[in-house]
């Protein structure tokens, strides 16, 4: 788009961004002509409930009751956020993008499970109660920190109360994070979400043994979260205390799905060139372009990429911005480096400690808006 005479900028349009053109009634009818004559106004409305509801129904294909549930959950959580009702408020981000992902997850669950077709209206309502609670917990409630205050309701408990209000029930279905295996021990379902895998996938027991970990309830919950994020084609973030097993979850997930595992360890001296393209000087004194392994992994595909300690150097995450947003083509930030297509089966996971840790920084909300986020807790004393 030419934003000023002689100045051209490349703008990206997220899938959930909808453009509205405002033109005089007596003007030309073609939008192309409007752009050419530079009198078109392009804007995005994020606050109009009617727009939000229309996107849920027209873009994501939700039925009226499903739309009402998603809209009510969004509005209730937004109100809680505005009233500072959360104990760990600064750790969360509830934007329309998150609820569009929830809508997409509901549509996906509806396609993979025909249970909603049987039992008439009552059967559909029972299915929706279970599916909505499961997906809302997995994608929205998963980001809530268990850190509690002595004087306030814990955030996780408050979210459960909100779910009851949204669904109009006194008792919610039990959380479903069970791992269901095929005959050969391969992971088939994680929390009712199908697990896409290649022929190189390892059985659950073998993957745990090779990773040197036990599959705790927190690991099972994280696998269910990653399975849905992978199905939606969304990048994700695993947040938790040191030793919770965030990196182990990502590494084991690669084994369970039969993909390579690549980890980039962020540090205070990380630069954009560490992930993209930079220049190195050879012994002869000549300078040579060097394409970093991260780009190679994106090209090859079939890989789980872990950006570890991502909030130690959050500025390098801008190199991932098109990938986090779901684009399939990368335009390298390097002169004359040609664009390339991302290979199939790439899943990007950010792992990091809470911002309160020393040396951790805030990740730009514009980047976080593209991510699905889940808290990984420590194992229970019994585990």
N, C-alpha and C positions, 0 to 999 in steps of 0.2 A: 504494500500500500504506500502510495506517495503521501507522506505526512506533511511535507513542506516542499516548496518548489526545489526540485533537484535532490531531495532527500527521500530515499526509499527504505522502508523498514519491513522486515518479514514478521508477520504476526501469526500466532498460533491460535487455532480455534478448538478448545476442548469439546468433547462430544456432548457435554451437558450445557454448553453455552448456546443460547438461542438469540439470534439477531432480530431486531425489530426496526423496520424502515419506516420513517415518517416523511411523507411527501405531500405537497399541495394536491388537492383533488383535481385541479386542472393540469397537472404535470404529466409528463410521459409515463406510461404504465410500466415500462421495463426497468427493472432494478439496475441492470447494467448501464443504461443511459443515465440513471440517477448518480451512480458512482462516477461515471465519466465527467459529469457536469459539477461534481463536488458539492452538491447541495443536499446530499442525503445525511440523515442523522442516524448513527448506529449506536445502540445502547443495550445494556443488559439489566433486567430487573431481577434482583435477588430477593426482594422483600414482599412482592405481591403474592399472597396465598393462592390466588386464582392461577397465576403462572406456574407455581410449584405443582399444584394439583394437576394442571393440564399436562405438564411434562410426565408426571407419574403415569397418567392414563394413556396419553398418545404415544410417547416415546418408549416407555417400559411396558405398556400393555397391561397394567394392573386393573383388576376388577374394582367396582365401586367400594366394596368393603375393605379390600386390601389397600386401596388409595387412602381411605379414611384413617386406617390404622397408622400408616406411615406418616401421613400429614399430622395426626394428633401427637404422635411420638416426637416428631420434629418440633412442633410448636411448644410442647410441654418441656422438652429439654432446653430449648432456646429460652423459655421463660425462667427456668431454674438458673440458667447461666447468667441471664440479665440480673436476677435477684441475688447473685452470688451464693447460690444454695449448695454448691459443692465444697467439700472439704479441701480438695486438691485442684481448685479451679484452674490454675495457670497451666496445668498439665494437659488440659483437654481442648478439643476443637470440634465443635458440632456445626458443620456447614451443610448446605444442600447437597454437596457432592457425596458426602457420607450416606445420605438417605437415598440418593439415586442408586448407590451401590447396594443398599438394602433392598430397594425395589427390584434391581436386577437379580439379586440373590433369590428373592421370592419367585420371580419368573422362572429362574433356573430350577428351583426346587419343584415348581409346578410341572415342569417338563419331564423331570426325572422320576416323579412320584405320581402315579395315577390315583392315589388314595382319595384325592379330593373329588373324583368323579362318582364315587359310590356313596350310597346313603342319603342321596338327595341333599336338601338344603342343610339339614342337621349334620350330615356327614362332611359337607364342605366346611361348615363352621368349625367342627372339631379338628379337621385337618389344618385349617388356617390358624387356629389357636396354637397348635403344636409347632407348625412351621414358622409362624411369625415370632413366637417366643424364642425358638432355636436360633433363627437368623439374626434377630435383634440382639440377643445375648452375644452371639459370635462376632458380629461386626460393629455394634455400637457399644454394648456393655463391656466388651473385652478390653477397651482402652482405659477403663476406670481403675485407678490405683486402690489397693486395699488399705493404704495408710489411713488410719482412723484418728478422730479427735475425741477427747474425753467428753466433750460437751455436744457433739453433733452426730447425726446419723451417718454411718459409713456410706461412702458413695455407692458401693455395690448394692447395699441394702436399699438405698434410696432409689436406685435404678429399678430394682425388682418391684418396688411399690408403684413406680411410674408405669411399668409394664402392666400391672394389674388394673390400673386406672384406664389405660389405653384399650386393653382388651375386655374390660368390664367383667372381670372374674375375681373371685376371692382366693382362688388357688391356681398357681401356674403349673404347667407340666414340668416334670423334673428335667434338669439340664441333660442334654444328650451329647456327650463327647466320646462315646464308646468307639473303639477301633475294631472294625469288623474285617476278618481276614478271609482270603480265598483258601482253597485246599492246600496250596503249597506254602502257606504262611505269608503270602504277599498281602499288602494292605489294600483292601477293596473300598472301604468306606471309612471316613473319619468324621464322626458326628453327623452321620447321614449324608455327608457330601462325598460324591464319587472322587476317587483318587486317580488322576491321569498318570500313567507310568509307561516306561519303555521296557524293552526286553531285558535290560540290564538291572532292573529293579531287584533289590535284595529283600528276602523275607524279614519281617519285623524283628524276630529274635536275632538273626545274624547282623542286621544293621545296628541293633543296640549293642551287641557284643563287640563289633568292630569299632563302634564309637566310644565304648567304655562307659556307657551310661545305663541306668535303669529307666524304664518308661514309667514316669510318674503321672499322676492325674494332670499336672500342669503341662507336661509334654503332650499328653493326649489332647488337651484343650488347644494347645498351640498347633498341633497337626491338623485339627479340624478347622482352625482359623486359616492356616496356610492352604489347605485343600480348597476352600471356598475362594480365597484370594487368587489362587492359581486359575481356577475355573473362570473367574471374572476378568482375568488378565490384568490384575491390579498389583502394583508394587506394595510392599507391606513393611511394617516396622515392628520389631519386638523390643519392648522396653522392660527393664527389671533391674533388681539389685545385682551387685557383683556375685557371681557364683550361682545364679539362678539357672544357668544352662542355656542362655539365649543362642550363643554361637553353636553349641552342641545340637540344639533343635534344628538350626539351619543346615548343619552338616549332615545330620541324620536324615532330614527331609530329602536331601539330594540322593542319599542312598536308597531311601524307600521309593523314590520316583524314578530311579535309574538314570540320574543325570550327574554330570561332573559338578564338583564343588570348587568355587573360586572365592577366596577371601581377600579383600583389601583392608589392611589395618590402618585406620586413620591415626594421625599423630599431629602434634602442634605445628610441625613444619610441612604438612601436606599442601600440595599445590594442585591446581587444575590439571597441569601437565602430567601429574602422576597417574591420572585416569585416562588421558586422551592421547595427545601427541606432543612431543617436545623435541628438543635438539640436543645432541651430544657431540662432544669434540673427540675425534679419534686421535691416536698417537701421532698420525701424520700432521695433525694440526687442522685438518679439514672438519667442517661441521656436517653432521648427518642427521636427517630426520629419523625419529624413533617413535614407532606406533606402540603404545602401551598395551599390556596384556588385557586390560579391561575391554578395550575396543575389539581385540581379537576374540575374546570370549563372546561378546555380543554378536559378532559376525558368525561364529561357528554354531551358536545356539545349543540347546539341550544342556543348560547349565543353571545351577542355582548360585547366584552372586550375592555374597554377604559383604556389605560395607560395615565393618566392625568399628565400634566406638565412633559412630557417625557424627555425634554432636561434639566431638573434640575439635574437629575441623569442618564445621558445617558449610563453609564457603565452597569446598570442592564439590558439594552435592549439586551445584548448578550445572556441572558437567553432565549430570544424570537427568536434568530437568525434562527433556523430551521423552526419555525412557520412563520416568516416573509418571508422566502424564499419559502414557500409553501409546505414544507414537511408534511406528514400526520402521521409521527411517531416521538415520542420524546424520546431521550436518556437522562434521568436525569443526571445532574452533581452531583452525590452523590454515594458513594461506595455501590455496591450491590443493588441499586435501579433499578428494571427492567424497560425496555422501555415500552411505552404504545402508543396506537393509539389515535389520536385526533378524537373526536366525530364529527358527521355531523353538519353542520350549524354554524360553528364557524367563526366569523368575528372579526379581531383585528384592532382597530383604535388607533392611537397615537394622542393626542391633546396637543398642546403646543404653547407658545408665540414665537415671533421672537427672534433670538439669541441676538439682541441688548438689550433685557431686562436684568436687573441686576440678577445675579445668574443663568442665562441660559448658557448652554454650547453647543458646536457643537456636533451633533450626527455623529458618524462615517459614512463617505460616503458609505462604504461597506454595512452598514445596510440600509441607505436611498435608495440605488440602488434597493432594493427589494420592496420599497413602492411606491404607487401612492399618490401624494401629491396635496392638494387643499387648497387655501387660502379662509378663511371665513371672509367676510367683515362685518362691522357694518351695522345695518339697515339704510335705507335712512331717511332723516328728515320727509318725509311724513309717512313712516311706523312707 
